[in-house]
Amino acid sequence: MSNEQERESSPYFMHKDGGIYRYEGTSISTVDGSEWVLYKHIWPFEPKRYHRPKAEWTRDRFRQIALSECHRLMHYGDETREEAQARIAATRTKRWNKEGTLAK
């Protein structure tokens, strides 16, 4: 399998701030019928499951990555988990300040 094929079939995504997530599927809201994406944060913060409106699961926010890239970033990167957490928190805060938002 080529790197491109591996990436296209991978359930792993990198958020624009740097966190790695595993796509787990979609669901439909019982409140309003809207579609939501289910995903699990896997690096560098503690694993937790999240959901967000499907309209927010965009290519400019989440970039699909190959399993090999996911493993490289998690296990062989130049940063410790704590360093990656600090970098991502700083990137997120800078983006929020620039956008004038509290969270995205």
Biopython code that builds the backbone (N, CA, C, O; Angstrom):
import numpy as np
from Bio.PDB.StructureBuilder import StructureBuilder

atoms = [
    (1, "MET", "N", (0.844, -1.181, 0.000)),
    (1, "MET", "CA", (0.000, 0.000, 0.000)),
    (1, "MET", "C", (0.887, 1.240, 0.000)),
    (1, "MET", "O", (1.835, 1.324, 0.780)),
    (2, "SER", "N", (0.589, 2.186, -0.857)),
    (2, "SER", "CA", (1.375, 3.417, -0.921)),
    (2, "SER", "C", (1.051, 4.306, 0.274)),
    (2, "SER", "O", (0.039, 4.109, 0.947)),
    (3, "ASN", "N", (1.914, 5.288, 0.533)),
    (3, "ASN", "CA", (1.672, 6.228, 1.629)),
    (3, "ASN", "C", (0.348, 6.963, 1.434)),
    (3, "ASN", "O", (-0.391, 7.188, 2.392)),
    (4, "GLU", "N", (0.054, 7.337, 0.187)),
    (4, "GLU", "CA", (-1.195, 8.055, -0.089)),
    (4, "GLU", "C", (-2.402, 7.155, 0.182)),
    (4, "GLU", "O", (-3.390, 7.610, 0.758)),
    (5, "GLN", "N", (-2.335, 5.878, -0.228)),
    (5, "GLN", "CA", (-3.432, 4.952, 0.027)),
    (5, "GLN", "C", (-3.599, 4.721, 1.527)),
    (5, "GLN", "O", (-4.717, 4.643, 2.036)),
    (6, "GLU", "N", (-2.460, 4.612, 2.230)),
    (6, "GLU", "CA", (-2.521, 4.408, 3.677)),
    (6, "GLU", "C", (-3.201, 5.610, 4.343)),
    (6, "GLU", "O", (-4.046, 5.437, 5.221)),
    (7, "ARG", "N", (-2.836, 6.816, 3.930)),
    (7, "ARG", "CA", (-3.418, 8.024, 4.512)),
    (7, "ARG", "C", (-4.908, 8.091, 4.227)),
    (7, "ARG", "O", (-5.700, 8.385, 5.123)),
    (8, "GLU", "N", (-5.298, 7.819, 2.977)),
    (8, "GLU", "CA", (-6.705, 7.923, 2.595)),
    (8, "GLU", "C", (-7.593, 6.918, 3.309)),
    (8, "GLU", "O", (-8.787, 7.167, 3.470)),
    (9, "SER", "N", (-7.045, 5.791, 3.742)),
    (9, "SER", "CA", (-7.841, 4.789, 4.443)),
    (9, "SER", "C", (-7.689, 4.891, 5.959)),
    (9, "SER", "O", (-8.304, 4.120, 6.696)),
    (10, "SER", "N", (-6.888, 5.822, 6.421)),
    (10, "SER", "CA", (-6.602, 5.962, 7.841)),
    (10, "SER", "C", (-7.717, 6.690, 8.585)),
    (10, "SER", "O", (-8.303, 7.636, 8.058)),
    (11, "PRO", "N", (-8.012, 6.249, 9.817)),
    (11, "PRO", "CA", (-8.992, 6.968, 10.629)),
    (11, "PRO", "C", (-8.354, 8.096, 11.448)),
    (11, "PRO", "O", (-9.024, 8.716, 12.274)),
    (12, "TYR", "N", (-7.062, 8.363, 11.222)),
    (12, "TYR", "CA", (-6.342, 9.343, 12.031)),
    (12, "TYR", "C", (-6.285, 10.710, 11.365)),
    (12, "TYR", "O", (-6.095, 10.829, 10.155)),
    (13, "PHE", "N", (-6.457, 11.744, 12.195)),
    (13, "PHE", "CA", (-6.457, 13.124, 11.725)),
    (13, "PHE", "C", (-5.634, 13.974, 12.669)),
    (13, "PHE", "O", (-5.573, 13.710, 13.870)),
    (14, "MET", "N", (-4.995, 15.009, 12.109)),
    (14, "MET", "CA", (-4.285, 15.974, 12.931)),
    (14, "MET", "C", (-5.058, 17.288, 12.897)),
    (14, "MET", "O", (-5.390, 17.807, 11.831)),
    (15, "HIS", "N", (-5.336, 17.812, 14.083)),
    (15, "HIS", "CA", (-6.001, 19.111, 14.190)),
    (15, "HIS", "C", (-5.017, 20.199, 13.799)),
    (15, "HIS", "O", (-3.806, 20.022, 13.935)),
    (16, "LYS", "N", (-5.525, 21.316, 13.318)),
    (16, "LYS", "CA", (-4.638, 22.401, 12.875)),
    (16, "LYS", "C", (-3.752, 22.926, 13.993)),
    (16, "LYS", "O", (-2.714, 23.526, 13.710)),
    (17, "ASP", "N", (-4.121, 22.723, 15.251)),
    (17, "ASP", "CA", (-3.268, 23.133, 16.367)),
    (17, "ASP", "C", (-2.227, 22.074, 16.710)),
    (17, "ASP", "O", (-1.262, 22.367, 17.416)),
    (18, "GLY", "N", (-2.410, 20.825, 16.213)),
    (18, "GLY", "CA", (-1.390, 19.807, 16.387)),
    (18, "GLY", "C", (-1.808, 18.520, 17.063)),
    (18, "GLY", "O", (-1.055, 17.548, 17.009)),
    (19, "GLY", "N", (-2.972, 18.460, 17.699)),
    (19, "GLY", "CA", (-3.409, 17.228, 18.345)),
    (19, "GLY", "C", (-3.768, 16.158, 17.324)),
    (19, "GLY", "O", (-4.123, 16.466, 16.186)),
    (20, "ILE", "N", (-3.673, 14.901, 17.740)),
    (20, "ILE", "CA", (-4.009, 13.777, 16.866)),
    (20, "ILE", "C", (-5.291, 13.128, 17.378)),
    (20, "ILE", "O", (-5.459, 12.888, 18.574)),
    (21, "TYR", "N", (-6.194, 12.851, 16.426)),
    (21, "TYR", "CA", (-7.502, 12.299, 16.734)),
    (21, "TYR", "C", (-7.784, 11.085, 15.858)),
    (21, "TYR", "O", (-7.264, 10.967, 14.749)),
    (22, "ARG", "N", (-8.618, 10.185, 16.377)),
    (22, "ARG", "CA", (-9.081, 9.042, 15.587)),
    (22, "ARG", "C", (-10.576, 9.227, 15.305)),
    (22, "ARG", "O", (-11.390, 9.304, 16.226)),
    (23, "TYR", "N", (-10.913, 9.294, 14.042)),
    (23, "TYR", "CA", (-12.306, 9.394, 13.605)),
    (23, "TYR", "C", (-13.012, 8.091, 13.952)),
    (23, "TYR", "O", (-12.497, 7.013, 13.657)),
    (24, "GLU", "N", (-14.192, 8.178, 14.577)),
    (24, "GLU", "CA", (-14.910, 6.978, 14.979)),
    (24, "GLU", "C", (-16.270, 6.821, 14.319)),
    (24, "GLU", "O", (-16.906, 5.777, 14.457)),
    (25, "GLY", "N", (-16.725, 7.842, 13.604)),
    (25, "GLY", "CA", (-18.000, 7.713, 12.915)),
    (25, "GLY", "C", (-18.840, 8.962, 13.054)),
    (25, "GLY", "O", (-18.352, 10.022, 13.446)),
    (26, "THR", "N", (-20.108, 8.819, 12.726)),
    (26, "THR", "CA", (-21.037, 9.938, 12.828)),
    (26, "THR", "C", (-22.275, 9.493, 13.601)),
    (26, "THR", "O", (-22.538, 8.302, 13.771)),
    (27, "SER", "N", (-23.015, 10.483, 14.056)),
    (27, "SER", "CA", (-24.288, 10.212, 14.726)),
    (27, "SER", "C", (-25.270, 11.313, 14.352)),
    (27, "SER", "O", (-24.892, 12.357, 13.819)),
    (28, "ILE", "N", (-26.519, 11.058, 14.640)),
    (28, "ILE", "CA", (-27.576, 12.025, 14.362)),
    (28, "ILE", "C", (-28.136, 12.492, 15.703)),
    (28, "ILE", "O", (-28.447, 11.679, 16.573)),
    (29, "SER", "N", (-28.259, 13.798, 15.860)),
    (29, "SER", "CA", (-28.816, 14.371, 17.081)),
    (29, "SER", "C", (-30.295, 14.034, 17.198)),
    (29, "SER", "O", (-31.050, 14.168, 16.235)),
    (30, "THR", "N", (-30.704, 13.595, 18.384)),
    (30, "THR", "CA", (-32.122, 13.347, 18.620)),
    (30, "THR", "C", (-32.879, 14.646, 18.860)),
    (30, "THR", "O", (-34.110, 14.668, 18.823)),
    (31, "VAL", "N", (-32.150, 15.720, 19.104)),
    (31, "VAL", "CA", (-32.775, 17.015, 19.378)),
    (31, "VAL", "C", (-33.200, 17.714, 18.097)),
    (31, "VAL", "O", (-34.334, 18.178, 17.976)),
    (32, "ASP", "N", (-32.264, 17.787, 17.124)),
    (32, "ASP", "CA", (-32.578, 18.567, 15.922)),
    (32, "ASP", "C", (-32.274, 17.847, 14.610)),
    (32, "ASP", "O", (-32.447, 18.427, 13.538)),
    (33, "GLY", "N", (-31.825, 16.594, 14.677)),
    (33, "GLY", "CA", (-31.550, 15.827, 13.468)),
    (33, "GLY", "C", (-30.232, 16.161, 12.784)),
    (33, "GLY", "O", (-29.952, 15.638, 11.705)),
    (34, "SER", "N", (-29.418, 17.021, 13.386)),
    (34, "SER", "CA", (-28.141, 17.386, 12.775)),
    (34, "SER", "C", (-27.137, 16.234, 12.892)),
    (34, "SER", "O", (-27.232, 15.391, 13.784)),
    (35, "GLU", "N", (-26.174, 16.226, 11.965)),
    (35, "GLU", "CA", (-25.166, 15.170, 11.945)),
    (35, "GLU", "C", (-23.929, 15.619, 12.717)),
    (35, "GLU", "O", (-23.472, 16.754, 12.585)),
    (36, "TRP", "N", (-23.406, 14.718, 13.514)),
    (36, "TRP", "CA", (-22.238, 14.986, 14.350)),
    (36, "TRP", "C", (-21.148, 13.969, 14.048)),
    (36, "TRP", "O", (-21.440, 12.826, 13.694)),
    (37, "VAL", "N", (-19.884, 14.385, 14.188)),
    (37, "VAL", "CA", (-18.737, 13.500, 14.034)),
    (37, "VAL", "C", (-18.289, 13.062, 15.422)),
    (37, "VAL", "O", (-18.156, 13.879, 16.333)),
    (38, "LEU", "N", (-18.059, 11.768, 15.569)),
    (38, "LEU", "CA", (-17.540, 11.206, 16.817)),
    (38, "LEU", "C", (-16.054, 10.950, 16.617)),
    (38, "LEU", "O", (-15.655, 10.368, 15.608)),
    (39, "TYR", "N", (-15.226, 11.380, 17.574)),
    (39, "TYR", "CA", (-13.791, 11.177, 17.446)),
    (39, "TYR", "C", (-13.145, 11.088, 18.810)),
    (39, "TYR", "O", (-13.724, 11.507, 19.812)),
    (40, "LYS", "N", (-11.946, 10.541, 18.845)),
    (40, "LYS", "CA", (-11.222, 10.350, 20.104)),
    (40, "LYS", "C", (-9.873, 11.038, 20.016)),
    (40, "LYS", "O", (-9.102, 10.821, 19.081)),
    (41, "HIS", "N", (-9.605, 11.874, 21.011)),
    (41, "HIS", "CA", (-8.286, 12.510, 21.087)),
    (41, "HIS", "C", (-7.309, 11.442, 21.558)),
    (41, "HIS", "O", (-7.567, 10.755, 22.547)),
    (42, "ILE", "N", (-6.179, 11.298, 20.849)),
    (42, "ILE", "CA", (-5.220, 10.274, 21.262)),
    (42, "ILE", "C", (-3.821, 10.805, 21.569)),
    (42, "ILE", "O", (-3.031, 10.108, 22.205)),
    (43, "TRP", "N", (-3.493, 12.038, 21.126)),
    (43, "TRP", "CA", (-2.152, 12.564, 21.388)),
    (43, "TRP", "C", (-2.151, 14.069, 21.308)),
    (43, "TRP", "O", (-2.818, 14.585, 20.410)),
    (44, "PRO", "N", (-1.485, 14.821, 22.136)),
    (44, "PRO", "CA", (-0.680, 14.420, 23.271)),
    (44, "PRO", "C", (-1.429, 14.483, 24.596)),
    (44, "PRO", "O", (-0.848, 14.175, 25.637)),
    (45, "PHE", "N", (-2.710, 14.875, 24.588)),
    (45, "PHE", "CA", (-3.458, 14.945, 25.834)),
    (45, "PHE", "C", (-4.072, 13.591, 26.151)),
    (45, "PHE", "O", (-3.960, 12.657, 25.356)),
    (46, "GLU", "N", (-4.711, 13.478, 27.289)),
    (46, "GLU", "CA", (-5.311, 12.208, 27.686)),
    (46, "GLU", "C", (-6.403, 11.803, 26.703)),
    (46, "GLU", "O", (-7.152, 12.651, 26.218)),
    (47, "PRO", "N", (-6.494, 10.508, 26.409)),
    (47, "PRO", "CA", (-7.532, 10.038, 25.483)),
    (47, "PRO", "C", (-8.933, 10.338, 26.017)),
    (47, "PRO", "O", (-9.274, 9.977, 27.143)),
    (48, "LYS", "N", (-9.726, 10.999, 25.194)),
    (48, "LYS", "CA", (-11.127, 11.297, 25.509)),
    (48, "LYS", "C", (-11.919, 11.282, 24.212)),
    (48, "LYS", "O", (-11.391, 11.586, 23.143)),
    (49, "ARG", "N", (-13.190, 10.925, 24.322)),
    (49, "ARG", "CA", (-14.072, 10.945, 23.148)),
    (49, "ARG", "C", (-14.803, 12.276, 23.098)),
    (49, "ARG", "O", (-15.202, 12.830, 24.123)),
    (50, "TYR", "N", (-14.968, 12.772, 21.880)),
    (50, "TYR", "CA", (-15.650, 14.039, 21.649)),
    (50, "TYR", "C", (-16.622, 13.887, 20.496)),
    (50, "TYR", "O", (-16.584, 12.898, 19.764)),
    (51, "HIS", "N", (-17.483, 14.860, 20.342)),
    (51, "HIS", "CA", (-18.314, 14.968, 19.149)),
    (51, "HIS", "C", (-18.409, 16.443, 18.803)),
    (51, "HIS", "O", (-18.357, 17.311, 19.675)),
    (52, "ARG", "N", (-18.547, 16.705, 17.524)),
    (52, "ARG", "CA", (-18.718, 18.089, 17.061)),
    (52, "ARG", "C", (-19.592, 18.051, 15.824)),
    (52, "ARG", "O", (-19.655, 17.038, 15.127)),
    (53, "PRO", "N", (-20.271, 19.165, 15.551)),
    (53, "PRO", "CA", (-21.101, 19.203, 14.343)),
    (53, "PRO", "C", (-20.277, 18.849, 13.105)),
    (53, "PRO", "O", (-19.142, 19.301, 12.953)),
    (54, "LYS", "N", (-20.854, 18.048, 12.236)),
    (54, "LYS", "CA", (-20.143, 17.614, 11.035)),
    (54, "LYS", "C", (-19.641, 18.798, 10.215)),
    (54, "LYS", "O", (-18.587, 18.711, 9.585)),
    (55, "ALA", "N", (-20.381, 19.898, 10.217)),
    (55, "ALA", "CA", (-19.973, 21.093, 9.465)),
    (55, "ALA", "C", (-18.642, 21.659, 9.963)),
    (55, "ALA", "O", (-17.972, 22.388, 9.233)),
    (56, "GLU", "N", (-18.254, 21.331, 11.197)),
    (56, "GLU", "CA", (-16.984, 21.805, 11.749)),
    (56, "GLU", "C", (-15.830, 20.831, 11.484)),
    (56, "GLU", "O", (-14.673, 21.162, 11.745)),
    (57, "TRP", "N", (-16.130, 19.647, 10.974)),
    (57, "TRP", "CA", (-15.085, 18.657, 10.676)),
    (57, "TRP", "C", (-14.624, 18.926, 9.244)),
    (57, "TRP", "O", (-15.036, 18.238, 8.310)),
    (58, "THR", "N", (-13.775, 19.923, 9.085)),
    (58, "THR", "CA", (-13.369, 20.387, 7.767)),
    (58, "THR", "C", (-11.887, 20.136, 7.524)),
    (58, "THR", "O", (-11.114, 19.947, 8.463)),
    (59, "ARG", "N", (-11.502, 20.137, 6.250)),
    (59, "ARG", "CA", (-10.105, 19.900, 5.873)),
    (59, "ARG", "C", (-9.173, 21.001, 6.371)),
    (59, "ARG", "O", (-7.984, 20.756, 6.574)),
    (60, "ASP", "N", (-9.698, 22.208, 6.570)),
    (60, "ASP", "CA", (-8.818, 23.260, 7.088)),
    (60, "ASP", "C", (-8.639, 23.150, 8.601)),
    (60, "ASP", "O", (-7.774, 23.815, 9.171)),
    (61, "ARG", "N", (-9.444, 22.322, 9.252)),
    (61, "ARG", "CA", (-9.321, 22.106, 10.694)),
    (61, "ARG", "C", (-8.684, 20.751, 11.020)),
    (61, "ARG", "O", (-7.896, 20.646, 11.961)),
    (62, "PHE", "N", (-9.021, 19.721, 10.250)),
    (62, "PHE", "CA", (-8.516, 18.368, 10.489)),
    (62, "PHE", "C", (-7.901, 17.817, 9.208)),
    (62, "PHE", "O", (-8.559, 17.764, 8.169)),
    (63, "ARG", "N", (-6.641, 17.410, 9.286)),
    (63, "ARG", "CA", (-5.920, 16.854, 8.135)),
    (63, "ARG", "C", (-5.732, 15.352, 8.362)),
    (63, "ARG", "O", (-5.178, 14.937, 9.380)),
    (64, "GLN", "N", (-6.193, 14.549, 7.413)),
    (64, "GLN", "CA", (-6.057, 13.105, 7.533)),
    (64, "GLN", "C", (-4.585, 12.717, 7.442)),
    (64, "GLN", "O", (-3.856, 13.213, 6.582)),
    (65, "ILE", "N", (-4.151, 11.827, 8.335)),
    (65, "ILE", "CA", (-2.761, 11.376, 8.335)),
    (65, "ILE", "C", (-2.713, 9.855, 8.331)),
    (65, "ILE", "O", (-3.632, 9.186, 8.804)),
    (66, "ALA", "N", (-1.637, 9.330, 7.795)),
    (66, "ALA", "CA", (-1.439, 7.876, 7.742)),
    (66, "ALA", "C", (-1.104, 7.347, 9.139)),
    (66, "ALA", "O", (-0.584, 8.078, 9.983)),
    (67, "LEU", "N", (-1.406, 6.088, 9.366)),
    (67, "LEU", "CA", (-1.076, 5.446, 10.638)),
    (67, "LEU", "C", (0.415, 5.564, 10.922)),
    (67, "LEU", "O", (0.813, 5.794, 12.063)),
    (68, "SER", "N", (1.240, 5.408, 9.894)),
    (68, "SER", "CA", (2.689, 5.506, 10.090)),
    (68, "SER", "C", (3.094, 6.897, 10.582)),
    (68, "SER", "O", (3.983, 7.025, 11.425)),
    (69, "GLU", "N", (2.436, 7.947, 10.052)),
    (69, "GLU", "CA", (2.728, 9.304, 10.520)),
    (69, "GLU", "C", (2.244, 9.493, 11.955)),
    (69, "GLU", "O", (2.918, 10.128, 12.766)),
    (70, "CYS", "N", (1.086, 8.946, 12.259)),
    (70, "CYS", "CA", (0.549, 9.004, 13.615)),
    (70, "CYS", "C", (1.536, 8.383, 14.601)),
    (70, "CYS", "O", (1.840, 8.978, 15.635)),
    (71, "HIS", "N", (2.031, 7.199, 14.287)),
    (71, "HIS", "CA", (2.990, 6.513, 15.156)),
    (71, "HIS", "C", (4.291, 7.301, 15.274)),
    (71, "HIS", "O", (4.861, 7.415, 16.359)),
    (72, "ARG", "N", (4.747, 7.836, 14.165)),
    (72, "ARG", "CA", (5.995, 8.609, 14.189)),
    (72, "ARG", "C", (5.856, 9.818, 15.102)),
    (72, "ARG", "O", (6.743, 10.095, 15.909)),
    (73, "LEU", "N", (4.764, 10.526, 14.980)),
    (73, "LEU", "CA", (4.549, 11.718, 15.801)),
    (73, "LEU", "C", (4.386, 11.377, 17.275)),
    (73, "LEU", "O", (4.870, 12.106, 18.142)),
    (74, "MET", "N", (3.711, 10.281, 17.557)),
    (74, "MET", "CA", (3.455, 9.901, 18.944)),
    (74, "MET", "C", (4.660, 9.274, 19.629)),
    (74, "MET", "O", (4.897, 9.510, 20.813)),
    (75, "HIS", "N", (5.415, 8.481, 18.891)),
    (75, "HIS", "CA", (6.448, 7.672, 19.538)),
    (75, "HIS", "C", (7.878, 8.045, 19.187)),
    (75, "HIS", "O", (8.809, 7.721, 19.924)),
    (76, "TYR", "N", (8.050, 8.714, 18.081)),
    (76, "TYR", "CA", (9.409, 8.977, 17.634)),
    (76, "TYR", "C", (9.668, 10.446, 17.337)),
    (76, "TYR", "O", (10.711, 10.801, 16.788)),
    (77, "GLY", "N", (8.714, 11.300, 17.702)),
    (77, "GLY", "CA", (8.883, 12.722, 17.441)),
    (77, "GLY", "C", (9.983, 13.320, 18.299)),
    (77, "GLY", "O", (10.537, 12.654, 19.173)),
    (78, "ASP", "N", (10.288, 14.556, 18.046)),
    (78, "ASP", "CA", (11.338, 15.244, 18.783)),
    (78, "ASP", "C", (10.854, 15.779, 20.121)),
    (78, "ASP", "O", (11.659, 16.275, 20.909)),
    (79, "GLU", "N", (9.554, 15.692, 20.395)),
    (79, "GLU", "CA", (8.986, 16.252, 21.608)),
    (79, "GLU", "C", (8.514, 15.171, 22.566)),
    (79, "GLU", "O", (8.114, 14.083, 22.151)),
    (80, "THR", "N", (8.567, 15.486, 23.848)),
    (80, "THR", "CA", (7.898, 14.639, 24.833)),
    (80, "THR", "C", (6.418, 14.979, 24.794)),
    (80, "THR", "O", (6.018, 15.970, 24.183)),
    (81, "ARG", "N", (5.618, 14.171, 25.435)),
    (81, "ARG", "CA", (4.185, 14.440, 25.516)),
    (81, "ARG", "C", (3.942, 15.819, 26.143)),
    (81, "ARG", "O", (3.110, 16.589, 25.664)),
    (82, "GLU", "N", (4.673, 16.116, 27.210)),
    (82, "GLU", "CA", (4.493, 17.399, 27.909)),
    (82, "GLU", "C", (4.894, 18.574, 27.023)),
    (82, "GLU", "O", (4.223, 19.606, 27.035)),
    (83, "GLU", "N", (5.957, 18.441, 26.267)),
    (83, "GLU", "CA", (6.377, 19.508, 25.346)),
    (83, "GLU", "C", (5.329, 19.717, 24.246)),
    (83, "GLU", "O", (5.022, 20.849, 23.872)),
    (84, "ALA", "N", (4.791, 18.612, 23.740)),
    (84, "ALA", "CA", (3.758, 18.714, 22.701)),
    (84, "ALA", "C", (2.505, 19.375, 23.266)),
    (84, "ALA", "O", (1.876, 20.187, 22.588)),
    (85, "GLN", "N", (2.138, 19.038, 24.499)),
    (85, "GLN", "CA", (0.970, 19.666, 25.126)),
    (85, "GLN", "C", (1.173, 21.174, 25.242)),
    (85, "GLN", "O", (0.267, 21.947, 24.928)),
    (86, "ALA", "N", (2.347, 21.594, 25.688)),
    (86, "ALA", "CA", (2.639, 23.024, 25.850)),
    (86, "ALA", "C", (2.619, 23.738, 24.501)),
    (86, "ALA", "O", (2.081, 24.840, 24.392)),
    (87, "ARG", "N", (3.203, 23.119, 23.472)),
    (87, "ARG", "CA", (3.222, 23.721, 22.132)),
    (87, "ARG", "C", (1.814, 23.890, 21.591)),
    (87, "ARG", "O", (1.474, 24.943, 21.053)),
    (88, "ILE", "N", (0.993, 22.856, 21.731)),
    (88, "ILE", "CA", (-0.373, 22.910, 21.221)),
    (88, "ILE", "C", (-1.198, 23.937, 21.996)),
    (88, "ILE", "O", (-1.969, 24.685, 21.395)),
    (89, "ALA", "N", (-1.046, 23.983, 23.307)),
    (89, "ALA", "CA", (-1.780, 24.973, 24.106)),
    (89, "ALA", "C", (-1.401, 26.387, 23.686)),
    (89, "ALA", "O", (-2.271, 27.252, 23.581)),
    (90, "ALA", "N", (-0.119, 26.636, 23.445)),
    (90, "ALA", "CA", (0.332, 27.963, 23.016)),
    (90, "ALA", "C", (-0.210, 28.298, 21.624)),
    (90, "ALA", "O", (-0.640, 29.425, 21.379)),
    (91, "THR", "N", (-0.188, 27.325, 20.719)),
    (91, "THR", "CA", (-0.706, 27.533, 19.360)),
    (91, "THR", "C", (-2.193, 27.845, 19.406)),
    (91, "THR", "O", (-2.666, 28.755, 18.725)),
    (92, "ARG", "N", (-2.927, 27.086, 20.213)),
    (92, "ARG", "CA", (-4.373, 27.283, 20.339)),
    (92, "ARG", "C", (-4.688, 28.671, 20.917)),
    (92, "ARG", "O", (-5.564, 29.370, 20.408)),
    (93, "THR", "N", (-3.980, 29.065, 21.973)),
    (93, "THR", "CA", (-4.204, 30.376, 22.583)),
    (93, "THR", "C", (-3.911, 31.493, 21.597)),
    (93, "THR", "O", (-4.664, 32.463, 21.517)),
    (94, "LYS", "N", (-2.824, 31.366, 20.846)),
    (94, "LYS", "CA", (-2.474, 32.374, 19.843)),
    (94, "LYS", "C", (-3.573, 32.479, 18.784)),
    (94, "LYS", "O", (-3.955, 33.584, 18.398)),
    (95, "ARG", "N", (-4.084, 31.334, 18.312)),
    (95, "ARG", "CA", (-5.150, 31.326, 17.311)),
    (95, "ARG", "C", (-6.421, 31.954, 17.875)),
    (95, "ARG", "O", (-7.061, 32.765, 17.207)),
    (96, "TRP", "N", (-6.789, 31.584, 19.100)),
    (96, "TRP", "CA", (-7.991, 32.149, 19.712)),
    (96, "TRP", "C", (-7.874, 33.663, 19.848)),
    (96, "TRP", "O", (-8.830, 34.391, 19.581)),
    (97, "ASN", "N", (-6.692, 34.137, 20.266)),
    (97, "ASN", "CA", (-6.486, 35.582, 20.401)),
    (97, "ASN", "C", (-6.600, 36.279, 19.051)),
    (97, "ASN", "O", (-7.200, 37.349, 18.946)),
    (98, "LYS", "N", (-6.023, 35.671, 18.021)),
    (98, "LYS", "CA", (-6.078, 36.250, 16.676)),
    (98, "LYS", "C", (-7.505, 36.284, 16.148)),
    (98, "LYS", "O", (-7.923, 37.263, 15.530)),
    (99, "GLU", "N", (-8.259, 35.198, 16.398)),
    (99, "GLU", "CA", (-9.641, 35.096, 15.911)),
    (99, "GLU", "C", (-10.628, 35.844, 16.803)),
    (99, "GLU", "O", (-11.766, 36.092, 16.404)),
    (100, "GLY", "N", (-10.189, 36.204, 18.016)),
    (100, "GLY", "CA", (-11.094, 36.862, 18.947)),
    (100, "GLY", "C", (-12.159, 35.930, 19.478)),
    (100, "GLY", "O", (-13.282, 36.351, 19.754)),
    (101, "THR", "N", (-11.801, 34.642, 19.622)),
    (101, "THR", "CA", (-12.737, 33.649, 20.107)),
    (101, "THR", "C", (-12.208, 33.010, 21.379)),
    (101, "THR", "O", (-11.020, 33.107, 21.686)),
    (102, "LEU", "N", (-13.087, 32.363, 22.108)),
    (102, "LEU", "CA", (-12.675, 31.632, 23.307)),
    (102, "LEU", "C", (-12.264, 30.216, 22.964)),
    (102, "LEU", "O", (-11.341, 29.668, 23.567)),
    (103, "ALA", "N", (-12.937, 29.629, 22.009)),
    (103, "ALA", "CA", (-12.631, 28.240, 21.651)),
    (103, "ALA", "C", (-13.161, 27.946, 20.254)),
    (103, "ALA", "O", (-14.141, 28.538, 19.802)),
    (104, "LYS", "N", (-12.486, 27.012, 19.580)),
    (104, "LYS", "CA", (-12.923, 26.520, 18.272)),
    (104, "LYS", "C", (-12.472, 25.100, 18.139)),
    (104, "LYS", "O", (-12.724, 24.465, 17.115)),
]
sb = StructureBuilder()
sb.init_structure("model")
sb.init_model(0)
sb.init_chain("A")
sb.init_seg("    ")
for serial, (resi, resn, name, xyz) in enumerate(atoms, 1):
    if name == "N":
        sb.init_residue(resn, " ", resi, " ")
    sb.init_atom(name, np.array(xyz, "f"), 0.0, 1.0, " ", f" {name:<3s}", serial, name[0])
structure = sb.get_structure()
